[in-house]
Amino acid sequence: MPLVPLAQVLEEASKGGYGVGAFNVNNMEQIQAIFKAAQENRSPVIIQASRGALKYTNLTYLKHLINAAAEENPNLPIVVHLDHGTVEAAKTAISLGFTSVMIDGSHLPFEDNIRVTREVVEYAHAHGVSVEAELGTLGGIEEDIQGEVQLTDPAQAEEFVERTGCDALAVAIGTSHGAYKFKSKPKLAWDLITEIRRRTNVPLVMHGASSVPQDLVATINRYGGRLEDTFGVPIESIQAAIRLGISKINVDTDIRLAATAAVRRVFAEEPEKFDPREYMGPAREAMAEIVGLRMQQFGCAGHAQDYTPKTLEDYRRFYAEQGR
């Protein structure tokens, strides 16, 4: 199966009433772990890289790692997505063969956000590539942008989607980036999801959706880590959001915590080990386990067979016919 655009995966998710996990990657072990979980759970998968990841891997390395994984998993619907991109990063990602890009103008004034988003939409759609945009801001830090919470306004969201033509919209409903999200169980703005979905009729995206499993935090601290008490987004809250209209769920911190816990355990229990394969192997297994669990919890497990894949050329023609 060729790499598919985000628009197709989210359309199927919306019809099927499930969410699709979007998992951030920076290296080979993360990519292998995500694809192992997707294969075992027969799940569509969105694998995404931030600008920081592209810089860390020197661009071409990450492209070829993902292509290798896709070649080994030809029966899976796979989206390769740029997370929190700029106009320049989006164009670079498209040149590398990404099938979806996110333009993050959420920190800009409303009209400027529309302008840069529309610029990316026009460029991406000419190549058949899907575009995710963001309106409203989350707490925490993402790609060196300090975020202060500003929940998404439904009326603005309606205007934004109409004027930009984006394929998916990341909304701020009270989640936060990073490991230190909340000091107690969060209260999310459920009413916003329902109203934004009604007004925009595009798939919605939840960022900052890691659950920060307390057993992983405890393991890290047991073996020398110093993570303070923190709460992530409870799985039941994510599942409720999916029922209300969230189709794409971004997960990054949980994968990092799983890998760190596994590596720290090896170093503490087997201090004679020095071969990276002897600690990155367990890290890879731990990441695959948490990703597989999320696929089951989000409801996308078992849906890989639903797809008759569409190509970027199919979507390029579609966008042209729709004047988008």
C-alpha positions in Angstrom: 0.0 0.0 0.0 1.5 3.4 -0.9 1.7 6.2 1.6 -1.7 7.9 1.9 -2.8 11.4 2.6 -4.0 12.4 6.0 -7.4 13.4 4.6 -8.2 9.8 3.6 -7.2 8.3 7.0 -9.2 10.9 8.9 -12.2 10.5 6.6 -12.3 6.8 7.4 -11.8 7.5 11.1 -14.7 9.9 11.1 -17.0 7.4 9.3 -15.9 4.6 11.7 -16.2 6.6 14.9 -12.6 6.0 16.0 -9.5 8.0 16.5 -6.1 7.5 14.9 -2.9 7.9 16.9 -0.2 10.2 15.5 3.1 9.3 17.0 6.2 11.4 16.9 9.5 10.0 15.8 13.2 11.0 16.0 15.2 7.8 15.4 15.1 4.3 14.0 14.0 2.5 17.2 10.9 4.8 17.5 9.9 4.1 13.9 10.4 0.4 14.2 8.4 0.3 17.5 5.4 2.2 16.0 5.3 0.0 12.9 5.6 -3.1 15.0 2.6 -2.0 17.0 0.6 -1.1 13.9 1.3 -4.4 12.3 0.4 -6.4 15.4 -2.8 -4.4 15.8 -3.7 -4.1 12.1 -4.0 -0.4 12.5 -3.7 2.6 10.2 -0.8 4.8 11.5 0.2 8.5 11.4 3.9 8.8 11.9 5.0 12.4 12.4 8.1 14.4 12.7 8.6 17.9 14.1 11.0 20.5 12.7 13.3 19.5 15.6 13.2 15.9 14.5 14.0 16.8 10.9 17.0 18.8 12.2 18.1 16.0 14.5 18.1 13.4 11.8 19.5 15.6 9.1 16.3 15.4 7.0 17.2 12.7 4.5 17.9 10.1 7.2 14.4 10.3 8.6 12.9 10.1 5.1 14.7 6.9 4.3 14.0 5.3 7.7 10.3 5.9 7.2 10.4 4.7 3.6 12.1 1.5 4.8 9.4 0.9 7.4 6.7 1.5 4.8 8.4 -0.9 2.4 8.3 -3.6 5.1 4.7 -2.9 5.9 3.0 -2.6 2.5 -0.5 -3.6 3.8 -0.8 -0.7 6.2 -2.3 2.7 5.5 0.6 5.0 6.5 0.6 8.8 6.7 3.9 10.7 7.0 3.1 14.0 8.7 5.0 17.2 9.6 4.1 18.3 13.1 4.1 22.0 14.0 5.6 23.3 10.8 6.3 26.6 9.3 5.8 27.6 5.6 9.4 26.7 4.8 9.3 23.5 6.8 6.1 22.4 5.1 7.6 22.9 1.6 10.7 21.0 2.7 8.6 18.1 4.0 6.6 17.9 0.8 9.8 17.8 -1.2 10.8 14.8 1.0 7.6 12.9 0.2 5.5 13.6 3.3 1.8 13.1 2.6 0.6 15.6 5.2 1.9 18.8 6.8 0.8 20.9 9.7 1.2 24.7 9.5 1.2 26.1 13.0 0.2 29.8 13.0 -1.6 29.5 16.3 0.7 32.0 17.9 0.0 34.6 15.3 -2.9 37.1 15.1 -6.0 35.6 13.5 -5.6 37.2 10.1 -1.9 36.3 9.9 -2.8 32.7 10.9 -5.3 32.6 8.0 -2.7 34.1 5.6 0.1 31.6 6.3 -2.3 28.7 6.5 -3.8 29.5 3.1 -0.3 29.8 1.6 0.5 26.3 2.8 -2.9 24.9 1.7 -2.5 26.2 -1.8 1.1 24.8 -2.1 0.3 21.5 -0.5 -3.0 20.8 -2.3 -1.2 21.4 -5.7 0.9 18.3 -4.7 -2.0 16.3 -3.3 -0.8 16.7 0.3 -3.2 17.2 3.2 -2.9 20.2 5.6 -3.6 20.3 9.3 -3.8 23.8 10.8 -4.2 25.0 14.4 -6.4 27.6 16.0 -6.1 28.5 19.7 -3.1 27.7 21.8 -2.1 25.0 24.3 0.0 25.3 27.4 3.6 24.1 27.5 6.4 24.5 25.0 6.3 23.1 21.4 9.1 23.7 18.9 10.5 26.6 21.0 7.1 28.4 21.1 5.9 29.1 24.6 2.2 28.5 24.8 -0.3 30.2 27.0 -3.7 28.5 27.0 -6.2 30.2 24.7 -9.2 27.9 23.9 -10.4 27.7 20.4 -13.4 30.0 19.6 -16.1 28.0 17.6 -17.1 31.0 15.5 -13.5 31.8 14.6 -13.0 28.1 13.8 -15.8 28.2 11.3 -14.4 31.3 9.5 -10.9 29.9 9.7 -11.7 26.6 8.0 -13.9 28.3 5.4 -11.2 30.8 4.4 -8.2 28.5 4.5 -9.5 25.2 3.1 -7.5 23.1 5.6 -8.2 19.4 5.8 -8.0 19.1 9.6 -8.0 21.5 12.5 -6.1 21.2 15.8 -8.1 22.7 18.5 -7.3 24.0 22.0 -9.7 22.4 24.5 -7.5 22.5 27.7 -4.7 20.0 26.9 -1.0 20.9 27.2 2.3 19.9 25.5 5.1 18.1 27.4 5.3 15.8 30.4 4.2 18.4 32.9 0.6 19.0 31.9 -1.5 19.2 35.0 -1.2 19.0 38.8 -4.5 17.3 39.1 -7.1 15.6 36.8 -7.7 18.0 33.9 -11.0 19.5 33.0 -11.4 19.6 29.2 -13.9 21.8 27.3 -16.1 19.1 25.9 -18.7 21.6 24.6 -16.1 23.2 22.4 -15.4 19.9 20.5 -19.1 19.5 19.8 -19.7 23.1 18.6 -16.5 23.3 16.5 -17.3 20.0 14.9 -20.8 21.1 14.1 -19.7 24.4 12.6 -16.6 23.2 10.6 -17.4 19.7 9.6 -13.7 18.9 9.3 -11.8 16.3 11.3 -10.5 17.7 14.6 -7.1 17.0 16.2 -6.1 16.8 19.8 -2.6 17.9 20.6 -0.9 17.3 24.0 -2.7 14.0 24.4 -0.2 11.9 26.2 -1.5 10.3 29.3 1.8 10.3 31.3 1.4 6.8 32.8 2.2 6.9 36.4 3.9 3.5 36.4 6.4 4.8 33.8 7.1 7.9 35.9 7.6 5.7 39.0 10.0 3.4 37.1 12.1 6.4 35.8 12.3 7.8 39.3 13.1 4.5 40.9 16.1 4.1 38.7 17.6 7.6 39.2 15.2 9.9 37.4 13.8 13.1 38.8 10.4 13.6 37.3 8.0 15.6 39.5 4.4 14.7 40.1 2.3 15.4 37.0 -0.9 14.2 35.3 -1.5 13.6 31.7 -4.8 13.4 29.8 -6.8 10.3 31.1 -7.5 7.7 28.5 -11.2 7.9 29.3 -11.1 11.7 28.5 -9.5 11.0 25.1 -12.1 8.3 24.4 -14.8 10.8 25.2 -13.3 13.4 22.9 -13.2 10.8 20.1 -16.9 10.2 20.5 -17.5 13.9 20.2 -15.5 14.3 17.0 -11.7 14.2 17.6 -10.2 12.0 14.8 -6.4 12.5 15.3 -4.6 12.2 18.6 -1.0 13.3 19.0 1.2 11.2 21.3 4.8 11.9 22.0 5.6 12.1 25.7 4.3 8.7 26.5 6.7 7.2 24.0 9.6 9.1 25.5 8.7 8.0 29.0 8.4 4.3 27.9 11.9 4.4 26.3 13.5 6.2 29.2 12.1 3.8 31.8 13.4 0.8 29.8 16.9 2.3 29.4 17.2 3.4 33.0 16.1 -0.1 34.1 18.9 -1.7 32.1 21.5 0.7 33.3 20.5 0.2 36.9 20.0 -3.6 36.9 22.8 -4.5 34.4 25.5 -1.9 34.8 28.0 -4.0 32.9 26.0 -3.4 29.7 27.4 -1.0 27.2 26.2 -2.2 23.8 23.5 0.2 22.6 21.5 -2.8 21.2 21.2 -4.1 24.8 19.4 -1.0 26.0 17.8 0.4 22.9 16.3 -3.1 22.2 14.3 -3.0 25.4 13.4 0.6 24.8 12.0 -0.3 21.4 9.9 -3.1 22.9 8.6 -0.7 25.6 7.6 1.9 23.0 5.9 -0.7 20.8 3.9 -1.8 23.8 2.6 1.7 24.7 1.8 2.5 21.1 -0.1 -0.7 20.6 -2.1 0.0 23.7 -3.0 3.4 22.5 -4.1 2.0 19.1 -6.5 -0.3 21.0 -7.7 2.5 23.3 -8.3 5.0 20.4 -10.2 2.4 18.5 -8.1 2.3 15.3 -6.8 -1.2 15.9 -8.3 -3.6 13.4 -9.1 -1.0 10.8 -6.1 -1.2 8.4 -8.2 -3.4 6.1 -10.8 -0.7 5.6 -8.8 1.2 3.1 -8.7 1.3 -0.7 -5.6 3.5 -0.8 -5.7 6.8 -2.6 -2.5 8.5 -3.9 -1.3 12.0 -3.7 -2.2 12.3 -7.4 -5.8 11.2 -6.6 -6.0 14.0 -4.1 -4.2 16.6 -6.3 -7.0 16.0 -8.9 -9.7 16.1 -6.2 -8.4 19.5 -4.9 -8.2 20.9 -8.4 -11.7 19.9 -9.2 -13.0 21.4 -5.9 -11.1 24.6 -6.5 -9.1 24.1 -3.3 
